[in-house]
Amino acid sequence: MALTSLLRLQKVCKSYRLGKEEIPVLRDVDVEVERGAYLAIMGPSGSGKSTLLHILGCLDAPTSGSYWLNGRAVHEADAAELARIRNQSIGFVFQNFNLLPRLNLAQNVELPLIYAGIAGAERKRLVQAMMERLGIWERRKHKPHEVSGGQKQRAAIARALVKTPDFILADEPTGNLDSDTTREILKLFSALHAEGHSIILITHEAEVAHAAGSMRILRDGRLLGAVEGVVEGAVEK
């Protein structure tokens, strides 16, 4: 991999067995992501987005092909190594926020630092700095059900960033937000990208995908160029 390359998937295939039949989901996926890139992967339901997300997030392994992250052969990693990669290298942002309802926002943001074994005083400093950066420090003592959808997603993004991952992996991050809040979150992603953060965003929404620096279309398990996918009707606008 080149020094500027963050990750690369090469000829990645994924299939599942259904009885005696093997169902292909991803077919020869090739993609290389540079450090500091902002890439959107767009596709309709059933295109293989969730499967690709799971492989990029080290939540699942490809049936064949290779996945390199920071020069490491992820496709050869065992379960313990995959867990380390997830914890150290990837900041997840989900459509449903995945905030723990019993914890306040600050405690939710702090969780990855606890898992990483960082001392309490340093955790508090990092959490405050990140929540202030994302404009939600004043909501730190509120539980998730006490804040808006946009504030929940900002807390989820703060949780993803607080451990300084190699890249953010966002799964339909605006799927549960209204139009105004969607624009707010997309502006935030653009600002984070401008600061040098690497972002991979999975979405079915053209408006969201077009906010990224570059876009690829996933259709029938194959990753196409953006223009090729749109012209051939990969996604309805």
HUBELNOR-V346645 format. One line per field, one symbol per residue. phi: phi as a letter, one per 30 degrees, with the letter a starting at -180 (. if undefined). psi: psi as a letter, one per 30 degrees, with the letter a starting at -180 (. if undefined). burial: b if it has 9 or more other C-alpha atoms within 8 Angstrom, else e. Layout:
phi=???
psi=???
burial=???
This chain:
phi=.dddddbbcbhdbbbbcbiccccdccbhdcabcddidbccccadeidjedddeddedhcacddajbbcbhicdddcdddddddddedccbcdbcecihddddcdddddddedddddiddeddedddddddddecibddcecddedcbdddddddddddddddchddacccchdcdccddddedddddddddddddjddbcccaccdeddddddbbbccbhicccdddeddddidbdc
psi=klffkelkkjhkkklkkjbfkkjkekjhkkkkklkgljkkjkllkgfgeeeeeeeeghflklellljkjhfkieffkaeeeeeeeeeefkjkklegehkkffkleeeeefeeeeefgkleeeeeeeeeeeeeegggefgefklefglleeeeeeeeeeeeffgilelkjkjhfgfglleeeeeeeeeeeeeeeffgkkkkkklfkeeeefflelklkkkhgkjlleeeeeeghekk.
burial=eeeebbbbbbbbbbbeeeeeebebbbbbbbebbbbbbbbbbbbbeebbbebbbbbebbeeebeebbbbbeeebbbebeeeebbebbbbbbbbbbbebeeeeebbbbebbbbbbbeeebeeeebbebbbebbbebebbeebebbbeebebbbbbbbbbbbbbbbebbbbbbbbbbeebeeebbebbbeebbebbeeebbbbbbbbebebbbebbebbbbbbbbbbbbeebbeeebbee
